């Protein structure tokens, strides 16, 4: 790690020109300033819940009502939240770079999309999408709450005489990421680029495969940057680490204030 600036130091800026390609990776910290709880640490989302009860296929099989109550509450919270300057800075960078930009996010709260990001890979799914727990129909947009009342059932399965519950389109523990999502990230990194930047923000660097993207990017010659409110598990893998809040740091760092 060649640099660790703290808030208040004169802020570095990533030079972005028409040869620059940027792969950004975000985690829960990017939405913290929008009022969405991160996962780990005090008041973290997992605090008070046993992860396997609310975020695993086994948990869903055992108590789908509990799982839908948990995700309905998260839908409600995320729907009321607003994108913050960190989300908007990444959307502005995309507007500038076009297909030389890709955002891979571990967040499911939809705030990047609402900020205007379109070149977006949602590695862990999206809170506002639902899919069938049995058949492979396309996930669909769904903003409803299933906190109370009957659980939603797949009408296509029902037509074939099977009963199957709908479930949140979220990657749960013990499940694989969509290979198509990983292919998009890999393909982006494999494209010839004169200047490749990898920028991670708001992520603790403990969940794979996202935590390993920094090494993949370095192998492809990227300059790597991390913006995080505290040191991450993989901070030492980055060339540059800026200690600070993404909503405060990203607009200046990306020159899109
Ligand atoms: P974590 O909750 O593990 O980490 C959030 C990180 O953001 C921490 O390192 C915080 O210090 C940092 N942070 C907090 N506020 C910040 C701010 N305003 N600006 C910048 N950084 C800030 O969240 P993730 O790394 O996203 O997976 O967690 C990865 C995955 O683990 C999640 O997607 C989720 C979870 O289990 C699934 O649900 C599949």
Boltz pocket constraint, residues with backbone or C-beta under 6 A from the ligand:
constraints:
  - pocket:
      binder: B
      contacts: [[A, 26], [A, 27], [A, 28], [A, 29], [A, 30], [A, 32], [A, 33], [A, 38], [A, 39], [A, 40], [A, 44], [A, 55], [A, 106], [A, 107], [A, 124], [A, 171], [A, 172], [A, 173], [A, 201], [A, 202], [A, 203], [A, 204], [A, 205], [A, 206], [A, 207], [A, 227], [A, 228], [A, 229], [A, 230], [A, 231], [A, 232], [A, 244], [A, 245], [A, 246], [A, 247]]
      max_distance: 6.0
